[in-house]
Amino acid sequence: MTEQLETYRTELTGYCYRMLGSSFEAEDAVQDTMVRAWKSIDSFEGRSSLRSWLYRIATNVCLDSLNAGNRRARPMDLTAATPVAQAQLTARPEITWLEPVPDGRVLPSVADPADTAVSRETVRLAFVAALQHLPPKQRAVLILREVLAWKASEVAELLDTTVASVNSALQRARATLAENEPKASDSADPLDEEQKELLERYVAAFEGYDMKALTALLHEDATMSMPPYDLWLRGHDDIVGWMLGVGDVCRGSKLVPTVANGSPAFAHYHPEPDGGYSPWALIVLEVRDGKVGGMDFFLDTKRWFPLFDLPERLEA
């Protein structure tokens, strides 16, 4: 039975991540789900599938967590964009921030590339941030119905409510999501030659600290954020102003490709006096229409680099 339960771990982690906005809280929620399931397996009567039963337990775990008032956010959800001349680094507690997650932790392997693309879209930072605007039960309904394609009757059974109530919650959730609709973006696709070329140019521009080449790859309204700081910047002038000002310490850095939240990402290593490179940030890119629309620099590398199985250091 343990092996049967484990086959659902990845998809349950994806569900809990969309609900909670935290990769670590999602894994804790799934572990709690597995423990509860194992302890009460004798009471599982088989009237629903094992998968449905596990989702019921996971939903209750997430709702309990969310009823404590936790709501993860991005800097863009908390403050207005700051002109670089007024920029100040103000840190907020870890519990504030929407967290990145490795694709392999939340996206089960599927044979159909189209299904993979849809799954990646629904773990994007912007999409998960939009979900955080929904009340907990509406969030569960929308994820189960729109993302996981459950029937209204199945969701009603899971939540111990009526189909009419589920449909009403879904309608309200859709309306709220429409008000906070994230911009579309391209998921990570190593087989896409255009994206591959864009990312190669991005690495060359960043490692060469060539601001002219870098801004040529950015949308005019591109954004840059740096959790745990609530500062975020918008537009070429402010981004370049930051990178040639306070951010100039990143000159000479190295980037190592990875993927996070279904999007292209890089481990950013900072040059050290001895010639080596130490972890500096996990950069998650938002790519749309052949250019970079957003750069999220997650600076707590002690949390993120082990989670993404990234080297602790690069030698010269």
Steps between C-alpha positions, in 0.01 A plus 500: 500500500788738570613466139146572380484816709841615374389489137285806574766705682606721208151594382389562859802725553401696189146537635619612843753738346229674298290521816773624736751681277792348691712209381600405855149531643369294209743217573411516870129489412548195281705325767222574750249364245698178460530450876126558550418264214726227634356529850141481377544261208289236679204739491530558126189330370573530131179690420721753320833442331820506704600813305177684592541397864855636509389827341230534766761462775743737325227760452414493869868536593535801269177663618612465862828670410332778304246565774795612710508805271800413286501654151816505293574797273747645253649847551266627226203405718618706797644829374516719192803491273779719640708741291862397533596838648272426798578129529549358848547138601241414764482131589176331601469165683528176304131421559413801280636370174376278223770238457657344191483126449689249281283358223584143598348545847156607375452387139439126447648349186243483221531370146312781325710818446179706489407378849851585621467854365166549679643367827798735476270795439313431824811506722637826358581754771251751358219242483560367852519860625161568341356192675604650835234771454227236532343389830623151591194298393461693174868434436450127551195496273674689221812281512302177507259604224717714267850362554438133584177469297290339772123484447282731710342194662843365599601833655166521684559155649855590600391822673179354648287756321259525206568529128318835500734625773805383305380672182431821690845494661660437161314794346615735779857367478511558124379858547769573760767337288393711200564814709850376586571321173874439447657572163549193286854369477691223326586190701850359503555305179854377430386385155390851398789643297377859537484471878836324511659786304335760726633333814850466352496874422373574850788305657755671277361845581476435875839336539657772282304763693403657170199713585431598140483134398296412808234767452467398134365169638255661745148624436463875556286431808719217632509460878770398745444385859727373778319312781540519800513873422171666408666727244415443136588693187332549164646608167842516336625817668430392857626144447825620340533774762482236771739259332761771441449638853443274800485195274842562350642252752360234265739590222697189398236252622431157353160351416411130506173403324214326679119516496258625764122535496484377142721792395863547396719570802865544594715443804690827539852469644693802625875546442724460805850645560661154474365457147213265586127574499252482788117477487330838464145448368257273323376696197159402362421657163164585349529466123231615258496582131870433459619736776544501879209658681609439857804406709441377854821471702442276803790586728467245782737254336532287814137403445486482122829351381465172698134471392605529134804269545734781396875501576603675821785668315653534153875480469693750291 
